[in-house]
Amino acid sequence: MIKTEADIVALSIKDFFSKDILKFAILPFIVTMFIVYSLFFAGASVAIDSFDEVYIEQTTTNTSFENVNDKTYVDEIAQWFLKSAAISWLVNILVYSIGAVAMVYVSIFISLLVIGFLTPYILAKIRDKHYPNINFYGNITIIGTIFYMIKTIFIMIILLLALIPFYFIPVVNIFAINLPFYYLFHKMLNFDVGTTILNTQDLKEFQNKNTKELRLRTLKLYLLSLIPFMSLILPVYYVVYIGHGYFSTIERETI
């Protein structure tokens, strides 16, 4: 039976909430959450402490400590405390806001790495349940995987640097900052799923023939992952959904 995109989405959601697949969601969630929030709170604490030290040192240096009993000096101290509290409050908001946004992208990257180890097991469950006539022909080696990851991350970094001028243009900067991360997301997710199912040559032909479908699917997942916490709980769904896309297309082409 030929599946529509709506069929694939519905089947992916149903499979994701099955007992066999849900148990795979626990490990990526725990590992990603631990790493991401450890980095977040540690980084935020260091940034805020460093600012406080520099700010206090500068303000105390510029404040006169003569005439302690002078009313003017008392007023200056009171103003200093109020100013310090206000600036500290603003810095805290700024640090945690920027940190929260940064952690969304970090969590996407970490979840992709973690889910890569589980992809073959998840796809095997889906194949056995829905596509028993499709065999796995993946032949990628560990060295090939490492090389591909390094190459993909390198290109992502080049994109991040090349798009710096666009980060300062309103609206355009939203697309500019997300393009390199989407590139990484698209490439790594299709690599994990594709190299499990197909050999290197067949995968290249498959991706060239179905470029539009693959990009639309990963784009939907990427936008979903930008919602806070989604990248912590849905990486297994990414594999299920993309896996169904590959299987259903292969099944359709062999009919």
C-alpha positions as CSV (number, residue, x, y, z in Angstrom):
1,M,0.0,0.0,0.0
2,I,1.4,3.4,-1.0
3,K,1.6,5.8,1.9
4,T,0.8,9.5,1.7
5,E,2.7,12.0,3.9
6,A,-0.2,12.1,6.2
7,D,-0.1,8.3,6.6
8,I,3.6,8.5,7.4
9,V,3.1,11.2,10.0
10,A,0.2,9.3,11.7
11,L,2.1,6.0,11.6
12,S,5.2,7.6,13.0
13,I,3.3,9.2,15.9
14,K,1.6,5.8,16.7
15,D,4.9,4.0,16.6
16,F,6.7,6.6,18.7
17,F,4.2,6.0,21.5
18,S,4.4,2.2,21.3
19,K,6.2,0.4,24.2
20,D,9.0,-0.9,21.9
21,I,10.0,2.6,20.7
22,L,9.3,4.7,23.9
23,K,11.9,2.7,25.8
24,F,14.5,4.0,23.3
25,A,13.5,7.6,24.2
26,I,14.7,7.4,27.8
27,L,18.5,7.3,27.1
28,P,18.7,10.3,24.7
29,F,16.4,12.3,27.1
30,I,18.5,11.6,30.2
31,V,21.9,12.1,28.5
32,T,20.9,15.2,26.6
33,M,19.2,16.8,29.6
34,F,22.1,16.2,31.9
35,I,24.8,17.6,29.5
36,V,22.7,20.5,28.3
37,Y,21.6,21.8,31.7
38,S,25.0,21.1,33.3
39,L,26.6,23.3,30.7
40,F,23.9,25.9,30.9
41,F,24.0,26.5,34.7
42,A,27.8,26.2,34.9
43,G,28.3,28.7,32.0
44,A,25.7,31.1,33.4
45,S,27.2,31.0,36.8
46,V,30.7,31.7,35.6
47,A,29.5,34.5,33.3
48,I,27.6,36.3,36.1
49,D,30.3,35.8,38.7
50,S,32.9,37.2,36.3
51,F,30.7,40.3,35.6
52,D,30.1,40.9,39.3
53,E,33.8,40.8,40.1
54,V,34.7,43.2,37.3
55,Y,31.8,45.6,38.0
56,I,32.4,45.7,41.7
57,E,36.1,46.3,41.2
58,Q,35.5,49.2,38.8
59,T,32.8,50.9,40.8
60,T,34.7,50.6,44.1
61,T,37.8,52.0,42.4
62,N,35.9,55.0,41.1
63,T,34.1,55.6,44.4
64,S,35.7,57.9,46.9
65,F,36.0,56.5,50.4
66,E,36.9,59.9,52.0
67,N,34.5,61.7,54.3
68,V,32.7,58.5,55.4
69,N,30.3,60.6,57.6
70,D,29.5,63.0,54.8
71,K,25.8,62.8,53.7
72,T,26.8,63.0,50.1
73,Y,29.0,59.9,50.5
74,V,26.0,58.0,52.1
75,D,23.8,59.0,49.1
76,E,26.5,57.8,46.7
77,I,26.6,54.4,48.5
78,A,22.9,54.1,48.3
79,Q,22.8,54.9,44.7
80,W,25.7,52.5,44.1
81,F,23.7,49.6,45.7
82,L,20.6,50.4,43.7
83,K,22.5,50.7,40.5
84,S,24.4,47.5,41.2
85,A,21.1,45.6,41.9
86,A,19.5,46.9,38.7
87,I,22.5,46.1,36.5
88,S,22.9,42.7,38.1
89,W,19.3,41.9,37.5
90,L,19.6,43.0,33.8
91,V,22.8,40.9,33.4
92,N,21.1,37.9,34.9
93,I,18.2,38.2,32.5
94,L,20.5,38.7,29.5
95,V,22.8,35.8,30.4
96,Y,20.0,33.3,31.0
97,S,18.0,34.4,27.9
98,I,21.0,34.1,25.6
99,G,22.0,30.9,27.4
100,A,18.6,29.4,26.9
101,V,18.6,30.1,23.2
102,A,22.2,28.7,22.8
103,M,21.2,25.6,24.7
104,V,18.4,24.9,22.2
105,Y,21.0,24.6,19.5
106,V,23.4,22.6,21.7
107,S,20.7,20.2,22.6
108,I,19.9,19.6,18.9
109,F,23.6,18.7,18.3
110,I,23.9,16.5,21.4
111,S,20.6,14.7,20.7
112,L,21.8,13.9,17.1
113,L,25.0,12.4,18.5
114,V,23.2,10.3,21.1
115,I,20.4,9.1,18.8
116,G,23.0,8.0,16.2
117,F,23.9,5.0,18.5
118,L,20.3,3.9,18.7
119,T,19.2,4.4,15.1
120,P,19.9,0.8,13.9
121,Y,17.8,-0.7,16.7
122,I,14.9,1.8,16.2
123,L,14.9,1.2,12.4
124,A,15.0,-2.6,12.9
125,K,11.8,-2.4,15.1
126,I,10.0,-0.4,12.4
127,R,11.2,-2.6,9.6
128,D,10.2,-5.8,11.3
129,K,6.8,-4.3,12.1
130,H,5.8,-2.6,8.9
131,Y,8.3,-3.5,6.1
132,P,9.5,-7.1,6.6
133,N,10.4,-7.4,2.9
134,I,13.0,-4.6,3.0
135,N,16.5,-5.6,3.9
136,F,19.3,-3.5,5.4
137,Y,22.3,-3.0,3.1
138,G,24.2,-0.3,5.1
139,N,28.0,-0.7,4.7
140,I,29.4,2.5,6.3
141,T,32.4,2.0,8.5
142,I,33.3,3.7,11.8
143,I,36.1,5.6,10.1
144,G,33.6,6.7,7.3
145,T,31.1,7.9,10.0
146,I,33.8,9.9,11.8
147,F,35.0,11.4,8.6
148,Y,31.5,12.4,7.5
149,M,30.8,14.0,10.9
150,I,34.0,16.0,10.9
151,K,33.3,17.2,7.3
152,T,29.7,18.1,8.1
153,I,30.6,20.0,11.3
154,F,33.4,21.8,9.4
155,I,31.0,23.0,6.7
156,M,28.6,24.1,9.4
157,I,31.3,26.2,11.0
158,I,32.2,27.7,7.6
159,L,28.5,28.7,7.1
160,L,28.3,30.2,10.6
161,L,31.3,32.4,9.8
162,A,30.3,33.3,6.3
163,L,26.8,34.4,7.4
164,I,28.1,36.7,10.2
165,P,27.2,40.0,8.2
166,F,23.6,38.8,8.0
167,Y,23.3,38.3,11.8
168,F,22.8,42.1,12.3
169,I,19.9,42.4,9.8
170,P,16.5,42.1,11.5
171,V,14.4,39.2,10.2
172,V,17.2,38.0,7.9
173,N,19.2,37.1,10.9
174,I,16.7,34.5,12.0
175,F,17.3,32.6,8.7
176,A,21.0,33.3,8.8
177,I,21.6,31.8,12.2
178,N,19.4,28.8,11.7
179,L,20.7,27.8,8.2
180,P,24.1,26.3,9.4
181,F,22.3,24.4,12.2
182,Y,19.6,23.1,9.9
183,Y,22.4,22.0,7.5
184,L,23.9,19.9,10.3
185,F,20.5,18.6,11.4
186,H,19.5,17.6,7.9
187,K,22.8,16.0,7.0
188,M,23.3,14.0,10.2
189,L,19.8,12.7,10.5
190,N,19.7,11.5,6.9
191,F,23.1,10.0,7.3
192,D,22.2,8.0,10.4
193,V,19.0,6.7,8.8
194,G,20.2,6.3,5.3
195,T,23.5,4.5,6.0
196,T,21.6,2.0,8.1
197,I,19.2,1.0,5.4
198,L,21.2,1.5,2.1
199,N,24.7,1.1,0.9
200,T,26.7,4.2,0.1
201,Q,26.0,4.2,-3.7
202,D,22.3,3.4,-3.4
203,L,22.0,6.1,-0.7
204,K,23.5,8.7,-2.9
205,E,21.1,7.9,-5.7
206,F,18.2,7.8,-3.3
207,Q,18.9,11.2,-1.8
208,N,19.5,12.8,-5.2
209,K,16.1,11.4,-6.4
210,N,14.2,12.4,-3.3
211,T,15.9,15.6,-2.3
212,K,12.8,17.7,-2.0
213,E,10.9,15.2,0.2
214,L,13.9,14.7,2.5
215,R,14.4,18.4,3.0
216,L,10.8,19.1,3.7
217,R,10.7,16.4,6.3
218,T,13.9,17.4,8.1
219,L,12.8,21.1,7.9
220,K,9.6,20.2,9.8
221,L,11.5,18.3,12.4
222,Y,14.1,21.1,12.8
223,L,11.4,23.8,13.3
224,L,9.8,21.5,15.9
225,S,13.2,21.0,17.6
226,L,13.5,24.8,18.1
227,I,10.6,24.7,20.6
228,P,12.2,24.6,24.1
229,F,12.6,21.0,25.5
230,M,11.3,19.4,22.2
231,S,14.9,18.4,21.3
232,L,15.1,16.6,24.6
233,I,12.1,14.4,24.1
234,L,11.7,13.9,20.4
235,P,15.0,12.7,18.9
236,V,13.7,9.1,18.7
237,Y,10.6,10.4,16.8
238,Y,13.0,12.1,14.3
239,V,14.4,8.7,13.5
240,V,11.0,7.0,13.4
241,Y,9.6,9.6,11.0
242,I,12.6,9.8,8.7
243,G,12.8,6.0,8.8
244,H,9.2,5.6,7.7
245,G,10.0,8.1,4.9
246,Y,12.9,6.0,3.6
247,F,11.0,2.7,4.0
248,S,7.8,3.9,2.3
249,T,9.7,5.4,-0.6
250,I,11.8,2.2,-1.2
251,E,8.6,0.2,-0.9
252,R,6.8,2.4,-3.4
253,E,9.7,2.3,-5.9
254,T,9.8,-1.5,-5.8
255,I,6.1,-2.0,-6.5
